[in-house]
């Protein structure tokens, strides 16, 4: 069975073989579905404050 990953920024399920894996020096692993998510993470944005993410929609009461 192939392992599916969840995007560390927006929370979307990713298909196997897609996206990027980013590993910090301390060994923390992040998975990003698109460069949009990766760039928002690098800019230091919090997913709860970005409206199009799953966490942002949950914070606004949309889901």
N, C-alpha and C positions, 0 to 999 in steps of 0.2 A: 504494500500500500504506500503510495506516495504521500509525503507529508505536505499539507497545505499550511501556508503562513498567513498571518494577519499583518497588515500594514501598521507599523508602529506609530504613524502620525494620524491617518484618517480612519483606520479600523476596518478597512475593506478586506475581504478574503481574496487572496491572490492565487492564480492558477500556478501549478508547478512549472518551473522554467521561466517565469517572468519576474520582473522587479529586480531590486538590488539589495544586497546584504551589506550592511556597514558594521564594522567591528571596531569598538573603541580600544584604546591602549589597556584599559582595565578589564577587557574581555566581555563587555556588554555588547550584545548583538541587537541590531535594529534592522528591520525589513521595511523597504519602501516600495510602493507599487509604481510610482511615477517620480519624475524629477520635480514635479510640483510639490509633492510631499517632502522630498528630500531637501529642497531649497527652503521650504517653510520651516523645517526642523533646524537647518543651519542658521536661519535668521533668528532663532530663539523664540519662535511663536508657540503659544500654548494651544493645543488642539481644542480645548474647551472654549476658547475665545474666537475660533475660526468657524464661521457658520456652516460651511459645507462638510465638515467632518462629522462622524457619528457622535463623538463626545460633544461637539458644539450643538448639534441638533437636540441631543438629550438635555443639555444645559438650558436651551431655549424652550424646552417643553414640547418640541415637535414630535418626539418619539416617546 
